[in-house]
């Protein structure tokens, strides 16, 4: 918390069907000096998607929703170009649909945003690749509510909140009055940016508190987006929900395992998403969970009957990077190889040691594969946190481990550009075009460079 300048944090751990730990740290409301308490409520943002995954899988379990069915089976007012997208592709962000967040009126006029969205063409063929897109969950919300006979914009998680005894969890945004809710903050800095990320000179200024300004975050989550974001909760409530899931109060084991099965792309390569949940491998252990807003995260380790929740009030704190190390205290044989082991090593040894540290991790855990998406996501979190040199070290390693991936090369090129290494960035973008001829982003960036 000191290193990342996080004002407030709450932590909960579940083990063997009970809450094993609840801890609160720091300040919930900086303006009034209110400390974080065990019942402090935080915005959990996209963690909401995991609740939506459960709601959708409940419909699957009841036989009303078919994951392999095209979306037009359930919704008849979709553009013809969207036909063929399956429910599974919506839930795993592999649909290729345009993102409603790009609609000019997304926060002010739902009808106009929907009209705009329906004029937009798909970005790629369904199942071709991953694209994090709020449209997917907007459609899932409409479908599940139609099956349940509710209004299209009705929230999906209320049944789960009752089943788990979650008394502090509610939908809402900056404009809602939510008891005991901590405001959300962000550290702002001045200085040059490249691709929207702090350039090295700005990043260096982040080390001095005098060059930082803590600002409040304002967010709008209208009801039609409540399947994707908009929930608020405390750590204890989240722990209760994880226990209820493990005790099959919402879904059967077979349905849970289906929800936690990674969805494959058309190429056959497994992605990092199941049905509303991210799926990560920790040796022969699974970690399933979700993150939200760069400030909230939880992982459940199903075979170990352990769950960890970390909620903060700082955008850019990325608590998902802390969870595995905490979980290892409750799972003594949890192998911290791959990305978790490398993250722990680099935070202590320095990111300039990335190549050597990765080799050491591989020797210690020879059977632990590197997950490209997880490495890539980590690199971008470092860019967003104003740590461009550290991000470059991680994304360079990703490109080395996945030399045939045009996405890994594209990410490396962007990190090189942010770090001012223009000629190296050009070479990386040229490599993208070799692997993915005609790639529009690579052509655009080469022209700019």
Secondary structure, 3 states (H helix, E strand, C coil): CCCCCCCEEEEEEEECCEEEEEEEEEEEECCCCEECCCCCEEEEECCHHHHHHHHHHHHHHCCCCCCCCEHHHCCCCCCHHHCCCEHHHHHCCCCCCCCHHHCCCCCCCHHHHHHHHCCCCCCCCCCCCCCCCHHHHHHHHHHHHHHHCCCCCCCCCHHHHHHHCCCCCEECCCCCCCCCECCCEEEECCCCEECCEECHHHHHHCCCHHHCEEEECCCCCCHHHCCCCCEEECHHHHHHHHHHHHCCCCCCHHHHHHHCCCCECCCCCECCECCCCEEEEECCEEEEEEEECCCEEEEEEHHHCEEEEEEECECCCCCHHHHHHHHCCCCCCCCCCHHHHHHHHHHHHCHHHHHHHHHHHHHHCCCCCCCHHHHHHHHHHHHHCCCHHHHHHHHHHHHHHCCCCHHHHHHHHHHHHHCCCHHHHHHHHHHHHHHCCCCHHHHHHHHHC
